[in-house]
Amino acid sequence: MMKLITRIFNLVIAATAVVATVLLFSLAPLSFNSKVVVAVDTIAQAVPETDYTKNINAKELLGTDEIQVGVKFSMSFDDIKKAKEGDKKLMNERLLKENLDGVLDTLDKAIDVLADNTIRTSLKKTISEETKKQIANAKPDSIDKTPEQILELLDIGESYYKNFANALYNEANRKGSTVDSVSTVLLDQTGEILMKAEKSGFAQAGSFTEEQKQAVKNGLNTILTQLEIINEDGTLKPLSDLPYMYAIKYVQKELTGKVSANELKAKTNETTRQHSDRLLELYVFNLMPDAFYNTVKYISIGIIIAIYILAGIWIFLALYEVLAAIFPKTNLKVMKGFLIPLFTIGAILQIALGFVLTGVFKYVIPNNFDLSTFNIPVKQAILVPRTFALGTSIVVIVTIVLLFVNLILKSIAYGDEAE
């Protein structure tokens, strides 16, 4: 009975070897479950400095100096085979693009907050200065109060300017808006303030002349021109697209001469945001050094070789155990002599690439990789790698336990005859 049990154990061990072989080819050879840290300051660098953007405080507006984004990727066995041939397109797709899409989606949300707050704040400041200027021009000589004091007496402060700025922003952000339509909002609101000042005796009647209105309109036109949001047909680009426009301009400048001009242009029906995201991905692809692709290539070659060697060891073990089950008294010492060192090396390699590699990256070594030298929004990456050997590491441990149990059972069953 005991001899029958040992033979069954041989077949069980052979089955675990087959399972391990299948896992080697079915599990993702290489994957990462990771996180990147995006520097808010680096994002703000893409915004050109003008009189209306120089006081942008991205950290204050977003309430943080960095944004953390989850990143993961997985390369299949077929992907690894292509990567070992140096297929850059595949590497970009599997290792960079899929994750960049997620990173940029998160960045877009942060940029939307940054753009909305920054533009509204800038508008409020511009409106405040323009209002003070108009009050100073309209007040009678007999009034010795400053524009600031007059506006305070008229109860025109932060709340009023905020509502004023919101109305102006909403009009300028509306599809099909023009300089004239935005000017109308600005002139109406400014006229309302001066009318209120006239009723209180702080402004002369009719002080807001057509000439002054044209000056206000010209000033607005200058601002919008400087922001580069006036289309050729006179309509305005949405104010909320400003950061994406700046990012496009920044990347186009960086990539001029490095990629074709057609790639830098917007595609048919491509929104400003989509154009920006596509160019930023292209920018990252062009920043990646050849060393990155060569490293992936050689790692892929190493993985392919390792998988085939380990699969061969597992198949060898399965064959040995099947023969041992069928012919329990046959002398298999030659096979065993080769198998023991091979399986030992294979087991160590799989445990090292499985449990040890994962544990070292996750718990032992510092896992922040500084990417700031690439001058891209992503400044750090926290990497937790997974290899094809993580699954087979478990099978290795199970197999070792079964081998020891089987050895004990054989010692009992066969005594001195046990192998």
Order of alpha helices (4+ residues) and beta strands (2+ residues): alpha-beta-alpha-alpha-beta-alpha-alpha-alpha-alpha-alpha-alpha-alpha-alpha-alpha-alpha-alpha-alpha-beta-beta-beta-alpha
